[in-house]
Amino acid sequence: MTHTAKNLDHLVNGVDTQRIVELATNMSRDENYGKFRFRAKNEWINCSRSRTVIKSFYAGNSEQAERIQVLTVNADQPVFLAGQNTAPNAVEHYLNALVSCLNTTVVAHASVQGIPIESLDISAEGEMDARGFFGVSEDVSRGYQKVNVDIRAKTPADEATIGKLISFSPVYEMVSRAIPVEIKMTIQ
């Protein structure tokens, strides 16, 4: 982040802005400090169910193993798609990754800039033609053709400011490079 904390109180929107500024400062001094490696290991359980295990990650020039417990994320398919409906499916997890990253990004960057966020709700809807996945048509993409994101925020920041904050989201960048992502905002 290229911002500096404007508020001496290091907690803004519940975010430890001192820690974020410290991380950004370390990354500006040592580019390797900002090189991260996240890992996920998935195993099939049965039917369309699988479980992903997430343990440590690499960041700040060292292995980060401070998680209190191993994190698990389950996946399944809805009954309509021959699953057991015990967990979100992969394309729903994809939407979750997008909206949760947008939320974290906006709040973190707004906090460092001293911008209060009273509320921030982000939803996404992905449009896909499953004929590609099912092998019915080779002319159809197997994934989302379009993702619509709806952002509702209560903040003194304007749309342009929130739009700038969104641009820092890693998942948004990964998604928008591959498929069009349309964002609609409601700022109060």
RAMOBEL-V862951 format. One record per pair of residues at least 24 apart in sequence whose ideal C-beta (glycine too) atoms are under 6 Angstrom apart, sorted by sequence separation. I is the first residue (numbers start at 1). J is the second residue. D is the distance in Angstrom with one decimal. If there is no record, write none. Layout:
[[I | J | D] [I | J | D]]
//
This chain:
[[50 | 75 | 5.0] [99 | 124 | 5.0] [124 | 149 | 4.9] [98 | 124 | 5.5] [159 | 185 | 5.2] [33 | 60 | 5.4] [49 | 76 | 4.7] [123 | 150 | 4.9] [33 | 61 | 5.6] [48 | 76 | 5.6] [159 | 187 | 5.6] [32 | 61 | 5.7] [48 | 77 | 4.1] [95 | 124 | 4.5] [122 | 151 | 5.1] [95 | 126 | 5.6] [121 | 152 | 4.6] [120 | 153 | 4.9] [146 | 180 | 5.6] [147 | 181 | 4.8] [148 | 182 | 5.3] [149 | 183 | 4.6] [150 | 184 | 5.2] [151 | 185 | 4.7] [152 | 186 | 4.7] [153 | 187 | 5.3] [154 | 188 | 4.5] [48 | 83 | 4.1] [119 | 154 | 4.4] [144 | 179 | 5.6] [118 | 154 | 4.0] [47 | 84 | 5.8] [117 | 155 | 4.9] [115 | 157 | 4.9] [110 | 165 | 6.0] [109 | 165 | 4.4] [106 | 165 | 4.7] [109 | 168 | 5.6] [105 | 168 | 5.2] [105 | 169 | 4.0] [102 | 169 | 5.2] [101 | 169 | 5.0] [101 | 171 | 3.6] [102 | 172 | 5.8] [98 | 171 | 5.1] [97 | 171 | 5.1] [98 | 175 | 5.6] [20 | 112 | 5.5] [15 | 108 | 5.8] [13 | 107 | 5.4] [17 | 111 | 5.3] [17 | 112 | 5.1] [15 | 111 | 3.8] [13 | 111 | 4.6] [12 | 111 | 3.9] [13 | 117 | 5.0] [5 | 112 | 5.8] [7 | 114 | 4.5] [6 | 114 | 3.6] [3 | 112 | 4.4] [3 | 113 | 5.2] [1 | 112 | 5.8]]
//
